[in-house]
Amino acid sequence: MIKICHFFCNPYGECAYVISDGAGAGAVIDPGFLGEDETAALDTCLSERGIRLQAVLLTHAHFDHIYGVKHCTERYGGPVYLHPDEAVILSDAALIAAEGRMPVPDTQWSFLEVHEGDMIRIGDLKLRVI
């Protein structure tokens, strides 16, 4: 059974999700966690529910969706999945954030390319990229 935690992140109210297979394997989708309070909420969710974060899944690379990627990869490990067409957006994240007078996200992380139809396995969950 899939389990979900939902978060509203950063001043934009970006929606981030933790999904779990119910047996402890999990992933975070669009981790827009900005600052210690927001990353602490993620850490608490994972700890209290016994979820082992195995991946970061990005729907796209807008700066407000990626603030927490570095935290997730450094603290929990696991790959980041992103469509390659988003690389240009990722490379401009600092500029776009600055134009919006927002903090610049740390984009010093790598990602694995995914394409429509690819399957990502998180524990017992099979997720199809759309």
C-alpha positions, 0 to 999 in steps of 0.5 A, a space after each residue: 500500500 502506498 503511503 504519502 506525506 505532503 508538505 507546503 514548502 518555501 514562500 511559493 507554497 511548493 508542494 513536496 511529497 514523500 511516498 513510501 511502499 509501506 514497508 519502509 522504502 521511500 522517495 521524495 518528490 519535488 523537495 522544495 524544502 528551504 531552510 532548517 525548519 522545512 528540512 527538519 519537517 522532512 527528517 521528522 516525517 521520515 524518522 517517525 514513519 520509519 521511511 528510508 529515503 531511496 531517491 529524489 524524483 523531480 517533476 521539473 527543475 524550477 528553483 522552488 522544487 529543488 531547494 532540498 535536493 542537496 539536503 536529501 542526497 547528502 543526508 540520505 543518499 540515493 539518486 536524483 531522477 530528472 528528465 534531461 530537457 530540464 538540464 537547461 532550467 537547472 543551469 539557470 536556477 540561480 539566475 531565475 531565483 535571483 530575479 525573483 529575489 529568492 535564495 539561490 538553490 544549491 545545484 551541485 548534484 548530479 541526476 539520472 536521466 529519465 524519459 516518458 515510459 521509464 520505470 523507477 522502482 522504490 522498494 515494492 513501488 513501481 513508478 512510471 515516468 509520464 
